Amino acid sequence: MLVTRGFAPRIDRPVALTIGNFDGVHLGHQAMLARLVDAARARNCIASVLTFEPHPRELFTPAAAPTRLTSLREKLELLGAYGVEHVHVQRFSRAFAALSPEDFVRRMLVDALGVRWLLVGDDFRFGAKRAGDIAMIERVAGGHGFEVEAMPSVNQGDVRVSSSAIRNALARGDLARARALLGRPYSISGRVVHGDKLGRELGFATANVQLKHNRPPLSGIFAVRVHGVAERERHGVASLGVRPTVRADGRPTLEVHLFEYSGDLYRRHLRVDFIQKIRDEETYPDLEALKAQIARDCDTARAVLAAME
C-alpha cells in the first residue's frame, strides 16, 4: 500500500477517494471501504483514503479530545487489509484547518490527489469552520471533473455504528459490544520494549507492549489472544493501566503474560486482541498479594479462553 503526505502527492493513476479519520476502522468504515474498492475497480482508479494526523480535536481541544482507538500504524494496517491501495496522511494544522471549502476541493482533492470519484458520509463537513457540506461538493464536482456519492450511516439494530459508541463500550468494559461494532475483537498492536522485569521476578514474565498514545480507551485486566509470537495465536492475560501497586507516575502500560511461553519477545511486533475483561485494576498492600492475584487472573483467563474455543 502506498502512503503519501503533504500537498504534492499526485500519483500516476486517477483516484477514487473517501475521506475521514477512520479511527478504529469499524463496520461503518468497512462498508465505505467496500464501496470505495468496488467503485475504484469499475473505473480503473486507485482506491484511496484521505485521513488526518493529528485528529482535528487533538489540535483545537487537546484536553477534551477523544481517546484513540487505533494508532496511525494500526489504522494503516487495517485500511490495507480492507483493500485500500493508497492512503494520503494530511497533517492537520491550523493553516490547513483555515482552508475554505472551495480551496480544500481545488488544492487537496483536484490539484493534489486528482480525484475522479469521491465517496463521503451523508453528514460530511469540511473546510474552515466546517462550512462545506455534501451539497457544496455536489455543486462544484462536475466543474472539476469528478463524481460524488454520499453514503448513509451504518446501523446495528437501533444504534449507529461509530467510533464514539465503541469508545463508550470499551470504557464500560463491554468488549462484546465493542466487538460487534468493530466486526472483530478490539486490539492494540505495538513493539515489545524493555520493562522493569517485575513480572519475571514474580514468576509471571510479561511482554511490555509499547503504547503509541497515553490515553488508551480501556483499562483493567483482560483475557487476551496474541498474534505475532508464532504462526498461531497464543493465549494470555494482559494488564492495561497505571499499575498503582508498583508505580506512581500514572503512565499507562500494557503488559502481557503468555501461557506456556518462555521465549524472548523483545523488539517483536505483537497484536493483542482483548477478549474479555476480568476485573479493574486494584492496589495491593505488597508484592506477595499482587503475585497471588496474578495467579488467580491467569486461572480466570484460561477458563474464559477455553470456554470460547
C-alpha positions as CSV (number, residue, x, y, z in Angstrom):
1,M,0.0,0.0,0.0
2,L,1.3,3.4,-1.0
3,V,1.3,6.1,1.8
4,T,1.8,9.8,0.8
5,R,2.0,13.0,2.7
6,G,2.0,16.8,2.0
7,F,0.4,18.9,-0.7
8,A,2.1,17.4,-3.7
9,P,1.5,13.6,-3.7
10,R,0.0,13.4,-7.2
11,I,0.2,9.8,-8.3
12,D,0.1,8.3,-11.8
13,R,-3.4,6.9,-11.7
14,P,-6.8,8.6,-11.3
15,V,-8.1,8.3,-7.8
16,A,-11.3,7.0,-6.2
17,L,-11.3,8.6,-2.8
18,T,-13.0,8.6,0.6
19,I,-12.2,11.0,3.4
20,G,-12.2,10.6,7.2
21,N,-10.4,9.9,10.4
22,F,-11.3,6.2,10.3
23,D,-10.4,5.7,14.0
24,G,-11.0,2.0,14.7
25,V,-11.9,1.1,11.1
26,H,-15.3,-0.2,12.4
27,L,-18.2,-1.7,10.5
28,G,-19.4,1.7,9.2
29,H,-15.9,2.4,7.9
30,Q,-15.7,-1.1,6.4
31,A,-18.9,-0.5,4.4
32,M,-17.4,2.7,3.0
33,L,-14.2,0.9,2.1
34,A,-16.0,-1.9,0.4
35,R,-18.0,0.6,-1.7
36,L,-14.8,2.5,-2.5
37,V,-12.9,-0.6,-3.7
38,D,-15.8,-1.6,-5.9
39,A,-16.1,1.8,-7.5
40,A,-12.3,2.1,-8.0
41,R,-12.2,-1.2,-9.8
42,A,-15.2,-0.3,-12.0
43,R,-13.5,3.0,-13.0
44,N,-9.9,1.7,-13.2
45,C,-8.9,4.1,-10.4
46,I,-6.7,3.5,-7.3
47,A,-8.7,3.0,-4.1
48,S,-7.5,5.9,-1.9
49,V,-8.2,7.3,1.6
50,L,-7.5,10.8,2.8
51,T,-7.0,10.9,6.5
52,F,-5.7,13.4,9.0
53,E,-2.9,13.4,11.7
54,P,-3.4,14.5,14.4
55,H,-7.1,14.2,14.9
56,P,-8.6,17.7,14.5
57,R,-9.9,17.8,18.1
58,E,-6.4,17.0,19.3
59,L,-5.3,20.2,17.6
60,F,-8.1,22.5,18.8
61,T,-9.2,21.0,22.2
62,P,-6.4,18.6,23.3
63,A,-7.8,18.2,26.8
64,A,-11.2,17.2,25.5
65,A,-10.0,15.1,22.5
66,P,-11.3,11.6,22.3
67,T,-9.1,8.6,23.2
68,R,-7.6,6.9,20.1
69,L,-8.9,3.5,19.1
70,T,-6.0,3.0,16.8
71,S,-2.6,4.4,16.3
72,L,-1.7,5.7,12.8
73,R,0.2,2.4,12.1
74,E,-2.7,0.3,13.2
75,K,-5.1,2.3,11.1
76,L,-2.9,2.0,8.0
77,E,-2.6,-1.8,8.5
78,L,-6.4,-2.1,8.8
79,L,-7.1,0.1,5.8
80,G,-4.7,-2.1,3.7
81,A,-6.4,-5.2,5.0
82,Y,-9.7,-3.9,3.6
83,G,-8.4,-3.3,0.1
84,V,-7.2,0.3,0.2
85,E,-4.3,0.8,-2.2
86,H,-3.2,4.3,-1.3
87,V,-3.5,6.5,1.9
88,H,-2.7,10.2,2.0
89,V,-2.0,11.3,5.5
90,Q,-2.6,15.0,5.7
91,R,-1.0,16.9,8.6
92,F,-3.9,18.7,10.3
93,S,-2.5,22.1,11.2
94,R,-4.2,25.5,11.9
95,A,-3.2,26.6,8.4
96,F,-4.8,23.5,6.8
97,A,-7.9,23.9,9.0
98,A,-8.2,27.5,7.7
99,L,-8.7,26.4,4.1
100,S,-12.0,27.5,2.7
101,P,-14.2,24.7,1.4
102,E,-13.5,25.9,-2.2
103,D,-9.7,25.8,-1.6
104,F,-10.0,22.4,0.1
105,V,-11.7,21.0,-3.0
106,R,-9.3,22.6,-5.5
107,R,-6.0,22.3,-3.7
108,M,-6.5,19.0,-1.9
109,L,-8.9,16.9,-4.0
110,V,-8.2,18.2,-7.5
111,D,-4.7,19.5,-7.7
112,A,-3.0,17.2,-5.1
113,L,-4.9,14.0,-5.4
114,G,-6.5,14.1,-8.9
115,V,-9.9,12.8,-7.7
116,R,-12.2,11.2,-10.3
117,W,-14.8,9.7,-7.9
118,L,-15.5,10.8,-4.3
119,L,-17.4,8.9,-1.5
120,V,-18.3,10.8,1.7
121,G,-20.7,10.2,4.5
122,D,-24.0,12.0,4.3
123,D,-23.1,14.1,7.3
124,F,-19.6,15.1,5.9
125,R,-18.4,18.6,6.8
126,F,-15.1,20.2,5.8
127,G,-13.2,23.4,5.3
128,A,-12.8,26.4,7.7
129,K,-15.5,26.4,10.4
130,R,-16.9,23.2,8.8
131,A,-18.7,25.4,6.3
132,G,-18.5,22.8,3.4
133,D,-21.0,20.0,3.1
134,I,-22.1,17.4,0.6
135,A,-24.4,19.8,-1.2
136,M,-21.5,22.2,-1.8
137,I,-19.3,19.3,-3.2
138,E,-22.1,18.2,-5.5
139,R,-22.4,21.7,-6.9
140,V,-18.7,22.0,-7.8
141,A,-17.8,18.4,-8.7
142,G,-18.8,18.5,-12.3
143,G,-16.7,21.6,-13.0
144,H,-13.7,19.9,-11.5
145,G,-14.3,16.6,-13.4
146,F,-15.2,14.2,-10.6
147,E,-18.3,12.3,-9.4
148,V,-19.7,12.4,-5.9
149,E,-21.6,9.7,-3.9
150,A,-22.9,10.1,-0.4
151,M,-23.2,7.0,1.9
152,P,-25.7,6.8,4.7
153,S,-24.7,5.8,8.3
154,V,-24.5,2.1,9.1
155,N,-26.7,0.9,12.0
156,Q,-26.6,-2.2,14.1
157,G,-30.1,-2.6,15.4
158,D,-31.1,0.9,16.5
159,V,-27.5,2.0,17.2
160,R,-25.4,4.0,14.7
161,V,-22.0,2.4,14.3
162,S,-19.5,5.0,15.4
163,S,-16.1,5.4,17.0
164,S,-17.8,7.1,19.9
165,A,-20.1,4.2,20.6
166,I,-17.0,1.9,20.6
167,R,-15.1,4.1,23.0
168,N,-18.1,4.1,25.3
169,A,-18.3,0.3,25.2
170,L,-14.6,-0.1,25.9
171,A,-14.8,2.3,28.8
172,R,-17.5,0.2,30.3
173,G,-15.5,-3.0,29.8
174,D,-18.2,-4.3,27.4
175,L,-15.8,-6.0,24.9
176,A,-18.6,-8.0,23.3
177,R,-20.4,-4.8,22.3
178,A,-17.2,-3.2,21.0
179,R,-16.5,-6.4,19.0
180,A,-20.0,-6.3,17.5
181,L,-19.4,-2.7,16.3
182,L,-15.9,-3.3,15.1
183,G,-16.6,-6.7,13.4
184,R,-13.5,-8.1,15.2
185,P,-12.0,-8.1,18.7
186,Y,-10.7,-4.7,19.8
187,S,-6.9,-4.9,19.6
188,I,-3.7,-2.9,20.4
189,S,-0.5,-3.6,18.5
190,G,3.0,-2.4,19.2
191,R,6.6,-3.4,19.6
192,V,7.8,-5.2,22.7
193,V,10.1,-2.9,24.7
194,H,12.1,-3.3,27.9
195,G,10.1,-3.0,31.1
196,D,11.1,-3.2,34.8
197,K,11.3,-7.0,34.8
198,L,9.0,-7.2,37.8
199,G,6.7,-9.8,36.3
200,R,9.7,-12.1,35.8
201,E,10.6,-11.7,39.5
202,L,7.1,-12.6,40.5
203,G,7.1,-15.7,38.3
204,F,4.9,-14.3,35.5
205,A,7.2,-12.9,32.8
206,T,5.5,-10.3,30.7
207,A,5.9,-8.6,27.3
208,N,5.8,-4.9,27.7
209,V,3.9,-3.7,24.5
210,Q,4.7,-0.1,23.6
211,L,1.7,2.2,23.6
212,K,1.6,5.0,21.0
213,H,-0.9,7.1,23.0
214,N,-1.0,7.9,26.7
215,R,-4.8,7.5,27.0
216,P,-5.9,4.0,25.9
217,P,-9.7,3.7,25.7
218,L,-9.9,0.8,28.2
219,S,-8.2,-0.3,31.3
220,G,-8.1,-3.3,33.6
221,I,-7.1,-7.0,33.5
222,F,-8.1,-9.0,30.4
223,A,-8.1,-12.4,28.8
224,V,-6.3,-11.9,25.5
225,R,-5.2,-13.6,22.3
226,V,-1.8,-12.5,21.0
227,H,-0.7,-12.6,17.4
228,G,2.9,-12.2,16.2
229,V,4.6,-14.7,18.5
230,A,4.4,-17.7,16.2
231,E,2.3,-18.9,13.3
232,R,-0.7,-19.4,15.5
233,E,-2.2,-17.1,18.1
234,R,-1.2,-17.5,21.8
235,H,-3.4,-17.1,24.8
236,G,-2.6,-15.0,27.8
237,V,-3.6,-12.4,30.4
238,A,-3.0,-8.7,30.0
239,S,-2.8,-5.7,32.3
240,L,-3.5,-2.4,30.8
241,G,-3.3,0.5,33.2
242,V,-1.2,2.5,35.5
243,R,-0.1,-0.3,37.9
244,P,-0.8,1.5,41.1
245,T,0.9,-1.1,43.4
246,V,4.3,-0.6,41.8
247,R,4.3,2.8,40.0
248,A,3.4,6.3,41.0
249,D,3.8,8.2,37.7
250,G,0.3,7.3,36.3
251,R,1.6,6.4,32.9
252,P,-0.4,3.6,31.2
253,T,1.4,0.3,30.5
254,L,0.3,-2.7,28.5
255,E,1.9,-5.9,29.9
256,V,1.0,-9.4,28.5
257,H,1.8,-12.7,30.1
258,L,1.6,-15.6,27.6
259,F,0.7,-19.0,28.9
260,E,3.3,-21.8,28.4
261,Y,5.8,-19.5,26.7
262,S,9.3,-18.7,27.7
263,G,11.0,-17.2,24.6
264,D,12.4,-13.7,24.1
265,L,9.9,-11.3,22.5
266,Y,12.0,-8.1,22.7
267,R,11.5,-6.0,19.6
268,R,8.8,-8.3,18.2
269,H,5.7,-6.6,16.9
270,L,2.6,-8.1,18.6
271,R,-1.1,-7.6,18.2
272,V,-3.1,-8.1,21.4
273,D,-6.8,-9.0,21.0
274,F,-8.9,-8.1,24.1
275,I,-11.4,-10.9,24.5
276,Q,-13.0,-10.4,27.9
277,K,-12.4,-8.1,30.9
278,I,-11.6,-9.9,34.1
279,R,-11.6,-7.1,36.6
280,D,-10.5,-3.5,37.2
281,E,-7.1,-2.5,38.4
282,E,-6.5,-2.6,42.2
283,T,-3.9,-1.6,44.7
284,Y,-2.3,-4.3,46.8
285,P,-0.5,-4.0,50.2
286,D,2.6,-5.8,49.0
287,L,4.1,-7.8,46.1
288,E,3.0,-11.2,47.6
289,A,-0.6,-10.1,47.5
290,L,-0.1,-8.9,43.9
291,K,1.5,-12.3,42.9
292,A,-1.4,-14.2,44.3
293,Q,-3.9,-12.1,42.4
294,I,-1.9,-12.6,39.2
295,A,-2.2,-16.3,39.6
296,R,-5.9,-16.1,40.1
297,D,-6.2,-13.9,37.0
298,C,-4.3,-16.4,34.9
299,D,-6.7,-19.2,36.0
300,T,-9.7,-17.0,35.1
301,A,-8.3,-16.1,31.7
302,R,-7.5,-19.7,30.9
303,A,-11.1,-20.7,31.8
304,V,-12.6,-17.8,29.7
305,L,-10.5,-18.6,26.6
306,A,-11.0,-22.3,26.9
307,A,-14.8,-21.8,27.0
308,M,-14.6,-19.7,23.8
309,E,-12.6,-22.3,21.8
